[in-house]
């Protein structure tokens, strides 16, 4: 993984916008539980995209300090 690509940043932003719109619609229709689940699903999706980059960061730090 060379670095954090602009494509990933745009995907994260798109998920954030989509989750917030769907969450607001669900809250105003009285389905707070579903709005929470949509927010949680969005968070998990983004975390699955980010975890490889975090792992790569920790590997780089470990190699840098020779731990």
Phi and psi in degrees as a GROMACS rama.xvg file:
@    title "Ramachandran Plot"
@    xaxis  label "Phi"
@    yaxis  label "Psi"
@TYPE xy
-74.4538  -37.3236  UNK-2
174.556  178.927  UNK-3
-76.7481  108.743  UNK-4
-77.877  154.528  UNK-5
-65.2699  -28.1578  UNK-6
-61.4769  -42.9864  UNK-7
-65.6951  -39.1474  UNK-8
-63.6462  -41.8767  UNK-9
-66.9154  -37.3074  UNK-10
-65.1895  -41.5327  UNK-11
-63.6736  -42.2432  UNK-12
-63.5996  -40.7335  UNK-13
-64.0158  -41.9843  UNK-14
-64.2398  -41.073  UNK-15
-61.7973  -45.2988  UNK-16
-64.0266  -46.5325  UNK-17
-62.7183  -43.2424  UNK-18
-65.1007  -40.8061  UNK-19
-68.4646  -38.6828  UNK-20
-66.0279  -48.1483  UNK-21
-63.602  -39.7089  UNK-22
-62.3165  -42.1386  UNK-23
-65.8416  -41.655  UNK-24
-62.2401  -43.3243  UNK-25
-68.1696  -37.5892  UNK-26
-65.0572  -42.907  UNK-27
-70.1316  -21.9247  UNK-28
-90.9202  4.57455  UNK-29
86.271  15.1587  UNK-30
-110.324  67.2894  UNK-31
-63.6264  -34.6312  UNK-32
-64.9893  -41.1407  UNK-33
-69.4674  -35.2266  UNK-34
-63.3461  -40.781  UNK-35
-62.8552  -43.0499  UNK-36
-65.8998  -36.5473  UNK-37
-64.9452  -42.0933  UNK-38
-63.0343  -42.7187  UNK-39
-64.5353  -41.7213  UNK-40
-63.8347  -40.6481  UNK-41
-62.87  -42.4098  UNK-42
-61.902  -45.1308  UNK-43
-64.6343  -39.1968  UNK-44
-61.6079  -46.1212  UNK-45
-66.6844  -38.2693  UNK-46
-62.7904  -39.0564  UNK-47
-64.6243  -31.184  UNK-48
-74.1093  -32.8481  UNK-49
-88.127  -28.1919  UNK-50
-53.7775  -43.4159  UNK-51
-61.0629  -34.8065  UNK-52
-70.2239  -37.1099  UNK-53
-66.7419  -40.9981  UNK-54
-62.2091  -42.5471  UNK-55
-62.7438  -39.37  UNK-56
-61.2762  -45.8468  UNK-57
-65.7459  -37.3708  UNK-58
-64.0588  -40.3707  UNK-59
-64.4192  -43.4536  UNK-60
-64.5892  -40.2614  UNK-61
-62.6518  -43.6008  UNK-62
-67.4911  -35.5949  UNK-63
-64.3641  -43.5844  UNK-64
-95.9497  2.28404  UNK-65
52.2932  51.3328  UNK-66
